Amino acid sequence: MTTRTYRFAARLCALGFGISLASTSAIAQQAGDNVVNLGWFHIAPQDSSKPMTTSVTQEGLTPALVPSNFTSPGSGAKVSNADTLGLVVTHFFTDNIALQTVAGVPAKFKLTGQGVIAPPSIAGALTSIDLGVAQNNPIVQSVRQWSPALVLQYYFGQANSSLRPFLGVGVSYTFFTNVSLNPNFEAALNQNFGSVLALTSGHNGPTSVEAKSSASWQPVFNAGLSYAFDKHWVASASVSYLPLKTTANIKIKAQDGTVLSSSDAEIKLNPIVTFVSLGYKF
């Protein structure tokens, strides 16, 4: 091979190496980059609940008939899995450190009851509510969970790496809306418990039922992988854990708005959340 041929080959190699480097750096996730991911959340609660506790108005009642406070052993609720559309925006402060904002369509859950709500007294036979019977379930037909979150993440590897694992920790604020009770369960509460309390306390007219769940702050622990196809398109998969608990509350109200009874159940959701998405980097 002639000297001229060697020089030509060397120039080709240098050109190819330069193109390779330019191509690799073009798909980098680096300081100043923003990535918008759209994908699918699967939320799997690792749930458990404490027995329901009930407080009852003593207006017109005696503690021997219905105590002011009682617990119903064996009662509680289980929470279904849920799937929903997610939107995640990530901003890279450095080549390795990023802040992720998590949002999306609020997931819809169902709650299935178990056990019996009943006062530990003579009134228990008249006012008991079986949470576990088929016609009462799911006792909450749907409830929306909102969990916007901020997660600080560390991306391993170099900025020009196509495949980058990451770890993150952050905070989420969870609240619930659009609680829809099973009409059969609601009717059973009004007929078996509400009517007795309304009659004995002198509140005329039908009773109504109101349900809600408490809001809370909780940490978020996150791990995943990001893969850049080219300088704009990125695929990502992650798993997160939220040590989340809420208190589900059910009130029975008289026609004039007086609260006749209030029942609480502390539910630990502790969901494992998986997220698979496609993102665009700019």
Solvent accessible surface area in square Angstrom, and as a share of the most:
residue,aa,sasa,rsa
1,M,157,0.70
2,T,87,0.51
3,T,89,0.52
4,R,201,0.73
5,T,58,0.34
6,Y,135,0.51
7,R,154,0.56
8,F,124,0.51
9,A,40,0.31
10,A,61,0.47
11,R,174,0.64
12,L,96,0.48
13,C,94,0.56
14,A,68,0.52
15,L,110,0.55
16,G,38,0.36
17,F,133,0.55
18,G,36,0.35
19,I,106,0.54
20,S,58,0.37
21,L,93,0.46
22,A,62,0.48
23,S,67,0.43
24,T,48,0.28
25,S,60,0.39
26,A,45,0.35
27,I,23,0.12
28,A,6,0.05
29,Q,6,0.02
30,Q,84,0.38
31,A,57,0.44
32,G,48,0.46
33,D,19,0.10
34,N,39,0.20
35,V,6,0.03
36,V,49,0.28
37,N,10,0.05
38,L,97,0.48
39,G,12,0.11
40,W,132,0.46
41,F,24,0.10
42,H,66,0.29
43,I,15,0.08
44,A,21,0.16
45,P,15,0.09
46,Q,92,0.41
47,D,29,0.15
48,S,64,0.41
49,S,34,0.22
50,K,112,0.47
51,P,56,0.35
52,M,8,0.04
53,T,64,0.37
54,T,3,0.02
55,S,47,0.30
56,V,9,0.05
57,T,31,0.18
58,Q,59,0.26
59,E,91,0.41
60,G,63,0.60
61,L,16,0.08
62,T,80,0.47
63,P,95,0.60
64,A,84,0.65
65,L,57,0.28
66,V,0,0.00
67,P,28,0.17
68,S,47,0.31
69,N,104,0.53
70,F,13,0.06
71,T,66,0.38
72,S,2,0.02
73,P,116,0.73
74,G,55,0.53
75,S,4,0.02
76,G,1,0.01
77,A,6,0.05
78,K,111,0.47
79,V,18,0.10
80,S,41,0.27
81,N,86,0.44
82,A,6,0.05
83,D,74,0.38
84,T,13,0.08
85,L,73,0.36
86,G,1,0.01
87,L,75,0.37
88,V,4,0.02
89,V,60,0.34
90,T,4,0.03
91,H,65,0.29
92,F,1,0.00
93,F,110,0.46
94,T,62,0.36
95,D,57,0.30
96,N,40,0.20
97,I,71,0.36
98,A,0,0.00
99,L,58,0.29
100,Q,23,0.10
101,T,63,0.36
102,V,24,0.14
103,A,51,0.39
104,G,37,0.36
105,V,75,0.43
106,P,22,0.14
107,A,4,0.03
108,K,104,0.44
109,F,7,0.03
110,K,107,0.45
111,L,18,0.09
112,T,63,0.36
113,G,6,0.05
114,Q,78,0.35
115,G,26,0.25
116,V,66,0.38
117,I,5,0.02
118,A,30,0.23
119,P,5,0.03
120,P,99,0.62
121,S,38,0.25
122,I,137,0.69
123,A,1,0.01
124,G,10,0.09
125,A,96,0.74
126,L,126,0.63
127,T,1,0.00
128,S,39,0.25
129,I,2,0.01
130,D,60,0.31
131,L,1,0.00
132,G,42,0.40
133,V,45,0.26
134,A,89,0.69
135,Q,112,0.50
136,N,9,0.05
137,N,32,0.16
138,P,37,0.23
139,I,9,0.04
140,V,12,0.07
141,Q,71,0.32
142,S,26,0.17
143,V,8,0.05
144,R,71,0.26
145,Q,13,0.06
146,W,97,0.34
147,S,35,0.23
148,P,63,0.39
149,A,12,0.09
150,L,87,0.43
151,V,3,0.01
152,L,93,0.46
153,Q,4,0.02
154,Y,100,0.38
155,Y,10,0.04
156,F,84,0.35
157,G,45,0.43
158,Q,130,0.58
159,A,19,0.15
160,N,61,0.31
161,S,33,0.21
162,S,36,0.23
163,L,101,0.50
164,R,0,0.00
165,P,57,0.36
166,F,6,0.02
167,L,98,0.49
168,G,12,0.12
169,V,81,0.46
170,G,19,0.18
171,V,63,0.36
172,S,1,0.01
173,Y,74,0.28
174,T,0,0.00
175,F,65,0.27
176,F,30,0.13
177,T,45,0.26
178,N,111,0.57
179,V,46,0.26
180,S,47,0.30
181,L,21,0.10
182,N,8,0.04
183,P,86,0.54
184,N,79,0.41
185,F,0,0.00
186,E,56,0.25
187,A,40,0.31
188,A,20,0.15
189,L,6,0.03
190,N,32,0.16
191,Q,123,0.55
192,N,59,0.30
193,F,4,0.02
194,G,0,0.00
195,S,54,0.35
196,V,35,0.20
197,L,0,0.00
198,A,6,0.04
199,L,147,0.73
200,T,46,0.27
201,S,10,0.06
202,G,57,0.55
203,H,24,0.11
204,N,134,0.69
205,G,42,0.40
206,P,98,0.62
207,T,16,0.09
208,S,59,0.38
209,V,19,0.11
210,E,71,0.32
211,A,24,0.18
212,K,114,0.48
213,S,27,0.17
214,S,49,0.31
215,A,47,0.37
216,S,32,0.21
217,W,174,0.61
218,Q,8,0.03
219,P,58,0.37
220,V,7,0.04
221,F,101,0.42
222,N,13,0.07
223,A,34,0.27
224,G,16,0.15
225,L,87,0.43
226,S,3,0.02
227,Y,94,0.36
228,A,3,0.02
229,F,115,0.48
230,D,60,0.31
231,K,112,0.48
232,H,61,0.27
233,W,116,0.41
234,V,2,0.01
235,A,30,0.24
236,S,21,0.14
237,A,48,0.37
238,S,20,0.13
239,V,66,0.38
240,S,16,0.10
241,Y,83,0.32
242,L,14,0.07
243,P,52,0.33
244,L,1,0.01
245,K,107,0.45
246,T,8,0.05
247,T,47,0.27
248,A,15,0.12
249,N,17,0.08
250,I,16,0.08
251,K,43,0.18
252,I,3,0.02
253,K,50,0.21
254,A,4,0.03
255,Q,124,0.55
256,D,104,0.54
257,G,43,0.41
258,T,46,0.27
259,V,58,0.33
260,L,1,0.00
261,S,4,0.02
262,S,19,0.12
263,S,8,0.05
264,D,50,0.26
265,A,4,0.03
266,E,47,0.21
267,I,2,0.01
268,K,85,0.36
269,L,10,0.05
270,N,34,0.17
271,P,3,0.02
272,I,69,0.35
273,V,19,0.11
274,T,54,0.31
275,F,13,0.06
276,V,101,0.58
277,S,11,0.07
278,L,91,0.45
279,G,1,0.01
280,Y,85,0.32
281,K,10,0.04
282,F,127,0.53
